[in-house]
Amino acid sequence: MDYKFAELTKRMGGEGAFEVLAKARAIEATGKKVVHFEIGEPDFDTPAHIKKAAFEALEQGYTHYGPAPGLPEVRTAFANYVASTRNTKVDPEQIVITVGAKPIILYTMLAFVNPGDEVIYPDPGYPIYSSAIQFAGGVPKPIILREENEFRLDIDELKSMITPKTKVIIINTPHNPTGSVLTREDIKRILELVDGTDIMILADELYHRIYFEGEMAPSFYEFDEFHKNIILMEGFSKIYAMTGWRLGYAVAPKPVAEVFSQIQVNVYSHAPTFIQLAGKAAYEGPQDQPKEMVAEFNRRRDYIIERLNNMPGVHALMPHGAFYAFPNVKKFGKPAAEIASYLLEQAGVALLGGTSFGDGGEGYIRISYATSMENIKIGMDRMEEAFHKLLKEA
Ligand SMILES: Cc1ncc(COP(=O)(O)O)c(C=O)c1O
């Protein structure tokens, strides 16, 4: 049957990582070995005490409906976490617990964007930003992140892009896919741009603690006087290796949190209660694994960047956070997506072309180093050989 889908279904995008993973699995099914650099999830298991908390919650009867924004004791625990990691004050009523942090992107668009309103977002950037903006009928206004500026957005350029139609500015630090991190000064300057306006900053800080120059990256929420303009996105997927649990939360001004709860009640009611309690246990239990994981990412980062910079035609900046390298491959004179396909088909290395993150990613490829050192070594050897071949062919 020829289904006549509504217009808005045509305005949604997908996520390149899932598409490349499917292609890589098809190649593996033919018996070939593929090194996986495409997917953005830690190769660590969820810490045991977190799993135990979920089992215990199930045994204690957390198998029923709960309040839309989340269980009160969990909202309090999350508020305390944000207050202590950002040295600020947070009221539990500002917390809305979600199924993964991802829905907060769409909630923000549904709450603030009328058709024709503008939303500024990073390009390259997490692909769901532009998809959610368009889904809500907004006008996507990409701000290009340039290698010359270490992939940090240019704040004067941001200022010049703001118009009376700007409703939301999305910022992601530490940044997927480039690993760039905004300085405290950058953050303050961005906040000053929206001070006294009704523009909301959606601060995606999912990689807050996956930071290599200190314990935590600078955060928008450290600036108390600007909380009224900030929606903070936090979650458990990355730092606690909990991607499959789907747990995240927004920290927002109370009226915004109420609207988010209302949207949520219309979709999936609330995040599963036993999973919320696992999140509370994550924050309140031992923090050894996150620390070990970040130290391991740091080792891998150093190795990968050195290897990449020794490959012909490749140049890679040192990322400061998250677990991605974003090397420049412009010297090959081919579209990034073509280079990514070549590496998958000829060398058995799955990674993403930079354009999976927007037009601003042309000329770059993204390597997720959330895989073992052993795999990374094999992958780097394969890439080096493939790049030598590619240069000869050019
Ligand atoms: C920048 C960024 N924001 C949000 C998300 C969504 O994370 P979650 O698993 O919490 O929905 C991701 C996941 O890859 C991400 O990289």
The ligand as a Gaussian input file, in Angstrom:
#p B3LYP/6-31G(d) Opt

LIG

0 1
 C       26.163000      15.214000      21.850000
 C       25.158000      14.191000      22.214000
 N       23.990000      14.579000      22.748000
 C       23.041000      13.683000      23.068000
 C       23.210000      12.338000      22.863000
 C       22.086000      11.384000      23.247000
 O       22.438000      10.625000      24.324000
 P       21.406000       9.661000      25.107000
 O       21.946000       8.298000      24.954000
 O       21.444000      10.133000      26.536000
 O       20.052000       9.847000      24.520000
 C       24.405000      11.882000      22.301000
 C       24.605000      10.454000      22.013000
 O       25.438000      10.044000      21.252000
 C       25.410000      12.835000      21.965000
 O       26.576000      12.459000      21.422000

